Amino acid sequence: MCPPCVASGGPELLHQLAYKLGKRGFDVAMYYYPANVESPVCEHYAKYNCRYVTEVEDRKENLIIIPELYFYFAGQFKNIRKCAWWLSVDNLFKANEAPKHYRMIRKLKIKWLHRAVTINGKVRGKFNYHLAQSAYAIDFLKQWNIDAEYLSDYLNADFLEASRDVDLTAKKQQILYNPLKGWRFTRKIIAALPDATWIPLQKLTPAQVGALLKESMLYIDFGHHPGKDRFPREAAIYKCCVITGKRGSAAFDGDVPIPAQYKIGDKKRNIPAIVKLINSCLTDYEKHIGHFEAYREWIYKEEAAFENDIARIFVEAQWTVNELYSSIKDVR
C-alpha cells in the first residue's frame, strides 16, 4: 500500500521491497491509495518496475503490507492478512488521515493519551505482523508490548554510485540543512552563526541535492527523526560531516551510528557547543571527516543487509504460502 505520485523515502522503500520480493519470485503488486489516480507511479520509481493494482483481493491467503500513515484504513480489509510496516513512529500520530475524533484528542496535546488511544484503537490486535524500519521503532513498539521484525532500507543506487567520486579538495565551507526538519531550533543556530554559509535543502531534484552534498563540508539535522532518515546517510556518503540532535532515531546507534560527540541535544544551552563543533568541522574538516568512515561503510552495506532481512522474514519464516501480493484484480 503506497501513496500515488509521491517521491520521498517511505514510498521509495515500499517500491524497493516490492522490487526485491519480485526478484525472489513472489507475486507482488503495489496498491496505490487512493486508487482513483490515473497515473499513480512516481517517475522516480518507474525503474523498480512494480506492477500495480486498483483493488485488493481480500482473501486470507494474501497479505497486504501497510505503512503507518495508512493504519487508519486497515479496517476496510476483513480477510487478507495484514502487516504493519512502521516506516516512522511519530508520523502515525501526526497523520491528517486520522479520523476526526483522533485528531480532536491530538489537539488536547496530552501525548501519552493520544498515543494510547491510537495504539489501542487502531494498532493493537489489528495486524497479523509488524515490521519496523528503525531501531527507534523497535524500541517504541516494545514499550507497548508489540513484537516487530526489523526491516530497514537502503539508499538509492544512483546516490551510492555518484558518491564514490568526491573530491575533498573541492569541498566548500558551507552548511546544509533541511528547513522542514527541526527548523524552530535550527534557525537559532543560524542566528548564532550568521557569517557562515547556510544552504537549505528544499525544492531540489535528487541530482541537485547530490551536487550540493558533493561540494559541502557539513550537514546538520535537529529534526524529530521519526524513522531512520535518509538525509544524514546521503550526506555522510558524500563525505559531509554530520551533526544531529538526539530526538527519535538519532538517539539510537542502530539508526545513526556516528560518534557521540556529533550528537547534541536541541536545547538552548547547547547552542554554544553546537556552534563550536560546526566551526571545528569547517576549519578542521580533514580531521573530522575521518570519524565518519565506519558510518559510510555501514551505509554501503545496507542493501545486502536488506536482502538478508527479506530472506529471514519472508522466506525462512514462511509468512506466505505461494504468493505475496495485494491483489490480482484490474492489473495495469
Order of alpha helices (4+ residues) and beta strands (2+ residues): alpha-beta-beta-beta-beta-alpha-alpha-beta-alpha-beta-alpha-beta-alpha-beta-alpha-beta-alpha-beta-alpha-alpha-alpha-alpha
